[in-house]
Amino acid sequence: MTKKERLALILNIINEDEISTQEELTEKLNLKGYDISQSTISRDINELNLIKAEGVEKRFKYVQANLTSGVVSTQMISVLKQIMTSVSYANNLVVIKTLSGNAGAAGMAVDGMHLPQILGSVAGDDTLLVIAKSNSDAEIVVKILRNL
């Protein structure tokens, strides 16, 4: 199995079933006849930009974060990665610290991602405040931003 085929299979599995752990994903792949290590699964999860979102049957499940579904380009994502100095959250508030004078650019990039977990954002000079819909959504937003 090629890497491309494995990644496609992983996406297929998470779209068919609510998978909430790497162990569950490894088990599903093993049941389909593929012997894939947990460390490979971990790398694949990062490469596919998989995050955990609220599930129906389970509390959380893996889904693919679509970072370029909005108007933000891969170039803006690259700029965002360069200007962010830290990302943290408290409850449903995400605080993104940037290089001085760059919070507006960070806000444009984050808003352009059109992440469904975000209600809106407010930029200062070096701080971007992002308001998430819930505490768990704030955690998801932080994971997405840290994994850019």
Accessible surface in RSA format (square Angstrom, percent):
REM  Atomic radii and reference values for relative SASA: ProtOr
REM  Chains: A
REM  Algorithm: Lee & Richards
REM  Probe-radius: 1.40
REM  Slices: 20
REM RES _ NUM      All-atoms   Total-Side   Main-Chain    Non-polar    All polar
REM                ABS   REL    ABS   REL    ABS   REL    ABS   REL    ABS   REL
RES MET A   1   104.00  53.9  23.15  15.3  80.86 192.5  30.22  25.7  73.79  97.8
RES THR A   2    81.20  57.8  73.63  74.6   7.56  18.0  78.07 104.9   3.13   4.7
RES LYS A   3   104.22  50.8  96.82  59.4   7.40  17.6  56.52  50.9  47.70  50.8
RES LYS A   4   171.17  83.5 164.98 101.2   6.20  14.8 110.42  99.4  60.76  64.7
RES GLU A   5    98.03  56.3  90.59  68.5   7.44  17.7  40.17  77.7  57.86  47.2
RES ARG A   6    37.25  15.6  37.25  19.0   0.00   0.0   1.61   2.2  35.63  21.6
RES LEU A   7    23.57  13.1  23.57  16.9   0.00   0.0  23.57  16.6   0.00   0.0
RES ALA A   8    59.94  55.1  49.61  76.6  10.33  23.5  54.03  76.1   5.92  15.7
RES LEU A   9    29.91  16.7  25.49  18.2   4.42  11.1  29.50  20.7   0.41   1.1
RES ILE A  10     0.00   0.0   0.00   0.0   0.00   0.0   0.00   0.0   0.00   0.0
RES LEU A  11    43.28  24.1  43.28  31.0   0.00   0.0  43.28  30.4   0.00   0.0
RES ASN A  12    78.43  54.1  75.78  73.2   2.65   6.4   6.51  15.7  71.92  69.5
RES ILE A  13     1.80   1.0   1.58   1.2   0.22   0.5   1.80   1.3   0.00   0.0
RES ILE A  14    10.58   6.0   1.62   1.2   8.96  21.6   1.62   1.2   8.96  24.3
RES ASN A  15   121.72  83.9  85.80  82.9  35.92  86.5  26.71  64.3  95.01  91.8
RES GLU A  16   112.92  64.8  77.07  58.3  35.86  85.4  40.67  78.7  72.25  59.0
RES ASP A  17    57.05  40.0  49.39  49.2   7.65  18.1  14.17  33.4  42.88  42.8
RES GLU A  18    26.25  15.1  18.45  14.0   7.80  18.6  13.10  25.3  13.15  10.7
RES ILE A  19     1.34   0.8   1.18   0.9   0.16   0.4   1.18   0.8   0.16   0.4
RES SER A  20    20.40  17.2  20.05  26.8   0.36   0.8   9.46  20.1  10.94  15.3
RES THR A  21    49.92  35.5  48.43  49.1   1.49   3.5  47.22  63.4   2.69   4.1
RES GLN A  22    38.41  21.5  36.36  26.6   2.05   4.9   6.87  14.6  31.54  23.9
RES GLU A  23   113.80  65.3 107.81  81.6   5.98  14.2  64.71 125.2  49.09  40.1
RES GLU A  24    46.10  26.5  43.39  32.8   2.71   6.5  32.04  62.0  14.06  11.5
RES LEU A  25     0.00   0.0   0.00   0.0   0.00   0.0   0.00   0.0   0.00   0.0
RES THR A  26    22.42  15.9  22.42  22.7   0.00   0.0  22.38  30.1   0.04   0.1
RES GLU A  27   107.99  62.0 105.41  79.7   2.58   6.1  29.08  56.2  78.91  64.4
RES LYS A  28    67.90  33.1  67.63  41.5   0.27   0.6  28.18  25.4  39.72  42.3
RES LEU A  29     0.05   0.0   0.05   0.0   0.00   0.0   0.05   0.0   0.00   0.0
RES ASN A  30    71.72  49.5  55.09  53.2  16.62  40.0  24.72  59.5  47.00  45.4
RES LEU A  31   137.33  76.5 103.26  73.9  34.06  85.6 106.90  75.1  30.43  81.9
RES LYS A  32   101.80  49.7  72.93  44.7  28.87  68.7  38.64  34.8  63.16  67.3
RES GLY A  33    65.13  80.3   0.00   N/A  65.13  80.3  34.81  95.5  30.32  67.9
RES TYR A  34    80.36  37.5  77.06  43.8   3.29   8.6  37.60  28.3  42.75  52.7
RES ASP A  35   144.10 100.9 111.34 110.8  32.76  77.5  38.91  91.6 105.19 104.9
RES ILE A  36    20.19  11.5  14.58  10.9   5.61  13.5  17.38  12.5   2.81   7.6
RES SER A  37    61.80  52.2  45.82  61.2  15.98  36.8  50.88 108.4  10.92  15.3
RES GLN A  38    85.73  47.9  80.53  58.9   5.20  12.4  34.54  73.5  51.19  38.8
RES SER A  39    57.26  48.4  52.34  69.9   4.92  11.3  38.12  81.2  19.14  26.8
RES THR A  40    25.02  17.8  25.02  25.4   0.00   0.0  10.41  14.0  14.62  22.1
RES ILE A  41     0.00   0.0   0.00   0.0   0.00   0.0   0.00   0.0   0.00   0.0
RES SER A  42    34.85  29.4  33.90  45.2   0.95   2.2   7.70  16.4  27.15  38.0
RES ARG A  43   146.61  61.6 142.07  72.4   4.54  10.8  72.52  99.1  74.09  44.9
RES ASP A  44     2.23   1.6   2.23   2.2   0.00   0.0   0.00   0.0   2.23   2.2
RES ILE A  45    11.68   6.6  11.63   8.7   0.05   0.1  11.63   8.4   0.05   0.1
RES ASN A  46    94.12  64.9  80.57  77.9  13.55  32.6  27.47  66.1  66.66  64.4
RES GLU A  47    93.65  53.8  66.00  49.9  27.65  65.8  39.39  76.2  54.27  44.3
RES LEU A  48    15.02   8.4  12.50   8.9   2.53   6.4  15.02  10.6   0.00   0.0
RES ASN A  49    52.53  36.2  46.62  45.1   5.91  14.2   7.89  19.0  44.63  43.1
RES LEU A  50    11.49   6.4   0.00   0.0  11.49  28.9   0.00   0.0  11.49  30.9
RES ILE A  51    12.15   6.9   7.89   5.9   4.26  10.3  12.15   8.8   0.00   0.0
RES LYS A  52    58.82  28.7  58.04  35.6   0.78   1.8  24.24  21.8  34.58  36.8
RES ALA A  53    17.65  16.2  17.65  27.2   0.00   0.0  17.65  24.9   0.00   0.0
RES GLU A  54   108.38  62.2  91.16  69.0  17.22  41.0  29.90  57.8  78.48  64.1
RES GLY A  55    19.92  24.6   0.00   N/A  19.92  24.6   0.42   1.2  19.49  43.7
RES VAL A  56   141.67  93.2 109.91  99.5  31.76  76.5 114.29  99.3  27.39  74.3
RES GLU A  57   151.02  86.7 112.02  84.7  39.00  92.8  41.22  79.7 109.80  89.6
RES LYS A  58    75.98  37.1  66.52  40.8   9.47  22.5  61.76  55.6  14.22  15.2
RES ARG A  59   188.79  79.3 167.46  85.4  21.32  50.8  76.64 104.7 112.14  68.0
RES PHE A  60    50.53  25.3  48.67  30.1   1.86   4.8  48.67  29.5   1.86   5.3
RES LYS A  61    52.83  25.8  52.83  32.4   0.00   0.0   8.22   7.4  44.61  47.5
RES TYR A  62    16.29   7.6  15.59   8.9   0.70   1.8   5.64   4.2  10.64  13.1
RES VAL A  63    42.75  28.1  40.67  36.8   2.08   5.0  42.75  37.1   0.00   0.0
RES GLN A  64    88.28  49.4  66.18  48.4  22.10  52.6  17.51  37.3  70.77  53.7
RES ALA A  65    10.25   9.4   1.32   2.0   8.93  20.3   6.25   8.8   4.00  10.6
RES ASN A  66    89.33  61.6  78.43  75.8  10.90  26.2  28.52  68.6  60.81  58.8
RES LEU A  67    21.39  11.9  17.94  12.8   3.45   8.7  17.94  12.6   3.45   9.3
RES THR A  68    70.11  49.9  52.84  53.6  17.26  41.1  25.62  34.4  44.49  67.3
RES SER A  69    68.30  57.7  30.38  40.5  37.93  87.4  29.00  61.8  39.31  55.1
RES GLY A  70    21.01  25.9   0.00   N/A  21.01  25.9   5.68  15.6  15.32  34.3
RES VAL A  71   131.65  86.6 100.28  90.8  31.37  75.6 107.50  93.4  24.15  65.5
RES VAL A  72    10.41   6.8   1.03   0.9   9.38  22.6   5.04   4.4   5.37  14.6
RES SER A  73    53.31  45.0  44.79  59.8   8.51  19.6  47.01 100.1   6.29   8.8
RES THR A  74   102.64  73.0  95.55  96.9   7.09  16.9  64.58  86.7  38.05  57.5
RES GLN A  75   135.82  75.9 130.06  95.1   5.76  13.7  40.22  85.6  95.60  72.5
RES MET A  76    40.53  21.0  40.53  26.8   0.00   0.0  21.34  18.1  19.19  25.4
RES ILE A  77    18.66  10.6  18.66  13.9   0.00   0.0  18.66  13.4   0.00   0.0
RES SER A  78    45.20  38.2  43.72  58.4   1.48   3.4  22.39  47.7  22.81  32.0
RES VAL A  79    53.18  35.0  53.18  48.1   0.00   0.0  53.18  46.2   0.00   0.0
RES LEU A  80     0.58   0.3   0.00   0.0   0.58   1.4   0.54   0.4   0.04   0.1
RES LYS A  81   106.01  51.7  87.12  53.5  18.89  45.0  38.64  34.8  67.37  71.8
RES GLN A  82   130.21  72.8 106.30  77.7  23.91  56.9  42.77  91.0  87.44  66.3
RES ILE A  83    13.97   8.0  13.97  10.4   0.00   0.0  13.97  10.1   0.00   0.0
RES MET A  84    33.71  17.5  16.53  10.9  17.18  40.9  16.54  14.1  17.17  22.7
RES THR A  85    83.71  59.5  46.92  47.6  36.79  87.7  46.70  62.7  37.01  56.0
RES SER A  86    54.04  45.7  44.20  59.0   9.84  22.7  44.73  95.3   9.31  13.0
RES VAL A  87    12.65   8.3   4.55   4.1   8.10  19.5   4.55   4.0   8.10  22.0
RES SER A  88    57.08  48.2  56.61  75.5   0.48   1.1  34.56  73.6  22.52  31.6
RES TYR A  89    93.05  43.4  66.41  37.8  26.64  69.3  41.45  31.1  51.61  63.6
RES ALA A  90    65.89  60.6  58.55  90.4   7.33  16.7  64.56  90.9   1.33   3.5
RES ASN A  91   103.26  71.2  92.88  89.8  10.38  25.0  14.89  35.8  88.37  85.4
RES ASN A  92    42.85  29.6  42.85  41.4   0.00   0.0   4.92  11.8  37.93  36.7
RES LEU A  93    71.23  39.7  71.02  50.8   0.21   0.5  71.02  49.9   0.21   0.6
RES VAL A  94     0.00   0.0   0.00   0.0   0.00   0.0   0.00   0.0   0.00   0.0
RES VAL A  95    49.64  32.7  49.17  44.5   0.46   1.1  49.17  42.7   0.46   1.3
RES ILE A  96     0.00   0.0   0.00   0.0   0.00   0.0   0.00   0.0   0.00   0.0
RES LYS A  97    80.01  39.0  80.01  49.1   0.00   0.0  50.19  45.2  29.82  31.8
RES THR A  98     7.04   5.0   0.00   0.0   7.04  16.8   0.00   0.0   7.04  10.6
RES LEU A  99    92.65  51.6  88.87  63.6   3.78   9.5  92.65  65.1   0.00   0.0
RES SER A 100    89.65  75.8  65.57  87.5  24.09  55.5  42.11  89.7  47.54  66.6
RES GLY A 101    55.72  68.7   0.00   N/A  55.72  68.7  24.00  65.9  31.72  71.0
RES ASN A 102    40.88  28.2  40.48  39.1   0.40   1.0   0.40   1.0  40.48  39.1
RES ALA A 103     0.18   0.2   0.00   0.0   0.18   0.4   0.00   0.0   0.18   0.5
RES GLY A 104    43.86  54.1   0.00   N/A  43.86  54.1  32.99  90.5  10.87  24.3
RES ALA A 105    34.22  31.5  25.25  39.0   8.97  20.4  28.59  40.3   5.64  14.9
RES ALA A 106     0.06   0.1   0.00   0.0   0.06   0.1   0.06   0.1   0.00   0.0
RES GLY A 107     5.10   6.3   0.00   N/A   5.10   6.3   5.10  14.0   0.00   0.0
RES MET A 108   123.02  63.7 111.27  73.6  11.75  28.0  76.93  65.4  46.09  61.1
RES ALA A 109     0.83   0.8   0.28   0.4   0.54   1.2   0.83   1.2   0.00   0.0
RES VAL A 110     0.80   0.5   0.00   0.0   0.80   1.9   0.00   0.0   0.80   2.2
RES ASP A 111    70.23  49.2  59.33  59.0  10.91  25.8  31.80  74.8  38.43  38.3
RES GLY A 112     4.76   5.9   0.00   N/A   4.76   5.9   4.57  12.6   0.18   0.4
RES MET A 113     0.39   0.2   0.00   0.0   0.39   0.9   0.00   0.0   0.39   0.5
RES HIS A 114   113.77  62.2  90.62  63.0  23.15  59.2  72.60  74.8  41.16  47.9
RES LEU A 115    12.56   7.0   5.58   4.0   6.98  17.5   5.68   4.0   6.88  18.5
RES PRO A 116    93.51  68.1  80.60  73.5  12.91  46.9  91.70  75.7   1.81  11.2
RES GLN A 117    18.58  10.4  17.45  12.8   1.13   2.7   5.41  11.5  13.17  10.0
RES ILE A 118    25.98  14.8  10.02   7.5  15.96  38.5  10.02   7.2  15.96  43.3
RES LEU A 119   117.01  65.2  80.46  57.6  36.55  91.9  82.87  58.2  34.14  91.9
RES GLY A 120    26.11  32.2   0.00   N/A  26.11  32.2  26.01  71.4   0.10   0.2
RES SER A 121    31.48  26.6   2.74   3.7  28.74  66.2   0.00   0.0  31.48  44.1
RES VAL A 122    96.78  63.7  90.56  82.0   6.21  15.0  94.91  82.5   1.86   5.1
RES ALA A 123    48.06  44.2  16.67  25.7  31.39  71.4  16.71  23.5  31.35  83.1
RES GLY A 124    49.95  61.6   0.00   N/A  49.95  61.6  35.28  96.8  14.67  32.9
RES ASP A 125    87.37  61.2  72.53  72.2  14.84  35.1  41.75  98.3  45.62  45.5
RES ASP A 126    51.60  36.1  51.60  51.4   0.00   0.0   1.17   2.8  50.43  50.3
RES THR A 127    39.90  28.4  38.00  38.5   1.90   4.5  32.92  44.2   6.98  10.5
RES LEU A 128     0.59   0.3   0.59   0.4   0.00   0.0   0.59   0.4   0.00   0.0
RES LEU A 129    59.69  33.2  59.41  42.5   0.29   0.7  59.41  41.7   0.29   0.8
RES VAL A 130     0.00   0.0   0.00   0.0   0.00   0.0   0.00   0.0   0.00   0.0
RES ILE A 131    46.45  26.4  46.45  34.6   0.00   0.0  46.45  33.4   0.00   0.0
RES ALA A 132     0.00   0.0   0.00   0.0   0.00   0.0   0.00   0.0   0.00   0.0
RES LYS A 133   116.66  56.9  88.48  54.3  28.18  67.1  47.05  42.3  69.62  74.2
RES SER A 134    38.56  32.6  32.99  44.0   5.57  12.8  38.49  82.0   0.07   0.1
RES ASN A 135    84.47  58.2  79.63  77.0   4.84  11.6  26.70  64.3  57.77  55.8
RES SER A 136    23.49  19.9  17.46  23.3   6.03  13.9  16.18  34.5   7.31  10.2
RES ASP A 137    20.04  14.0  20.04  19.9   0.00   0.0   0.00   0.0  20.04  20.0
RES ALA A 138     0.00   0.0   0.00   0.0   0.00   0.0   0.00   0.0   0.00   0.0
RES GLU A 139    64.93  37.3  64.82  49.0   0.11   0.3   8.77  17.0  56.16  45.9
RES ILE A 140     7.10   4.0   7.09   5.3   0.00   0.0   7.10   5.1   0.00   0.0
RES VAL A 141     0.00   0.0   0.00   0.0   0.00   0.0   0.00   0.0   0.00   0.0
RES VAL A 142     2.26   1.5   2.26   2.1   0.00   0.0   2.26   2.0   0.00   0.0
RES LYS A 143    83.85  40.9  82.56  50.7   1.29   3.1  52.87  47.6  30.98  33.0
RES ILE A 144     4.80   2.7   1.68   1.3   3.12   7.5   4.00   2.9   0.80   2.2
RES LEU A 145     1.88   1.0   0.00   0.0   1.88   4.7   0.00   0.0   1.88   5.1
RES ARG A 146   150.20  63.1 116.77  59.5  33.43  79.6  49.10  67.1 101.10  61.3
RES ASN A 147    83.23  57.4  62.52  60.4  20.71  49.9  18.09  43.5  65.14  63.0
RES LEU A 148    37.66  21.0   1.12   0.8  36.54  91.8  14.20  10.0  23.46  63.1
END  Absolute sums over single chains surface
CHAIN  1 A     8044.9       6456.5       1588.4       4209.2       3835.7
END  Absolute sums over all chains
TOTAL          8044.9       6456.5       1588.4       4209.2       3835.7
